[in-house]
Amino acid sequence: MTSPKNNEWVQQYADNLGWNVLREHYEDNKNNDEFKSMTTLEVEQWFLEQVNQRRKEQGLELKTIEQIKELLQIPYRIRT
């Protein structure tokens, strides 16, 4: 059994991994039909829905649009 402190660390790791997967998908496809015609607001909403869908399934506190906007401000790093 893991302690609450370890659970928090594991959840942060899982959230970060999930975010990276979503961000990579977006960056790889932002010029394709899926995202090409979306406004900035629509893109932020897409991220919010994707992130919160997983958090709802796990019974976790949902992220806010402000948190998503902050995450999107972080420059995307291309994997090497």
Residue, then its C-alpha position, 0 to 999 in steps of 0.5 A: m500500500t502506498s502512502p498519501k504522499n506517494n499517491e500524490w507524487v504518482q498522480q503528478y507523474a501520471d498527469n504530466l505524462g498524460w499532458n505530454v501525450l496530448r501536447e505531442h498529439y496536438e503539435d503533430n497534428k495542428n496543421n491537419d483538419e482536426f485542429k487547423s480550423m480551431t480558434t485558440l479558445e477551441v484548442e484550449q477547450w479541447f485540451l480541457e476536455q481531454v484532461n478532465q475526461r481522464r480526471k473524471e474517470q479517476g474521481l479527481e478534482l477537475k482542472t480549470i481553463e486557467q490551468i490549461k492556459e498556463l500549461l499551454q504557455i510552456p514552450y513545447r519541446i520536440r523530443t530528440 
